[in-house]
Amino acid sequence: MEPDHTSPPDIDPKLLEILVCPLTKVPLRYDRTAQELISDQAGLAYPVRDGIPIMLVDEARRLDKSEIRK
């Protein structure tokens, strides 16, 4: 069976366990559909490109209030 190249790659669960927001130092949640690591506390979404998290504040997208989980 060939790999499905249409679906976005997942982040290694072990990597997700150790990644934290560079600003707040809190754990992140992974949005597989948007390919982003979300920091609700900072209100930022860090992009994941080709399965690699880009943990730079300058590359992060500001979240709308409706996207932030309490």
C-alpha positions as CSV (number, residue, x, y, z in Angstrom):
1,M,0.0,0.0,0.0
2,E,1.4,3.4,-1.0
3,P,1.4,6.3,1.5
4,D,-1.4,8.9,1.2
5,H,0.4,12.0,0.0
6,T,-2.8,14.1,0.1
7,S,-3.1,14.2,3.9
8,P,-0.8,16.4,5.9
9,P,1.9,14.7,7.9
10,D,1.5,14.2,11.6
11,I,3.8,15.5,14.2
12,D,5.7,12.9,16.2
13,P,3.8,12.6,19.5
14,K,7.0,12.5,21.5
15,L,8.1,15.8,19.9
16,L,4.7,17.3,20.7
17,E,5.1,16.3,24.4
18,I,8.3,18.4,24.7
19,L,7.4,21.4,22.5
20,V,6.3,24.5,24.4
21,C,5.5,28.1,23.3
22,P,8.7,30.1,23.1
23,L,6.8,33.1,24.7
24,T,4.8,31.5,27.5
25,K,6.6,28.1,28.0
26,V,3.2,26.3,28.1
27,P,2.4,23.1,26.1
28,L,1.0,23.5,22.6
29,R,-2.0,21.8,21.0
30,Y,-1.7,20.5,17.4
31,D,-4.3,21.5,14.8
32,R,-3.7,18.9,12.1
33,T,-6.1,20.4,9.6
34,A,-4.5,23.9,9.8
35,Q,-1.0,22.4,10.2
36,E,-0.4,24.7,13.2
37,L,0.8,24.4,16.8
38,I,-1.5,26.5,18.9
39,S,-0.6,28.5,22.0
40,D,-3.9,29.5,23.5
41,Q,-2.2,31.5,26.3
42,A,-0.1,33.6,23.8
43,G,-2.9,33.7,21.2
44,L,-0.5,32.5,18.5
45,A,-0.5,29.7,16.0
46,Y,3.0,28.4,14.9
47,P,3.1,26.9,11.4
48,V,4.1,23.3,10.7
49,R,5.7,23.1,7.3
50,D,6.5,19.6,5.8
51,G,6.1,18.1,9.3
52,I,8.6,20.6,10.8
53,P,7.3,23.0,13.5
54,I,8.4,26.6,12.9
55,M,8.8,27.9,16.5
56,L,9.5,31.5,15.7
57,V,7.2,34.3,17.0
58,D,7.8,36.3,13.8
59,E,6.4,33.4,11.8
60,A,3.3,32.8,14.1
61,R,-0.2,33.8,13.2
62,R,-2.3,35.8,15.7
63,L,-5.4,33.9,16.7
64,D,-8.8,35.4,16.6
65,K,-10.6,35.4,20.0
66,S,-13.0,32.7,18.7
67,E,-10.0,30.4,18.0
68,I,-8.6,30.5,21.6
69,R,-9.6,27.8,24.0
70,K,-9.9,28.6,27.6
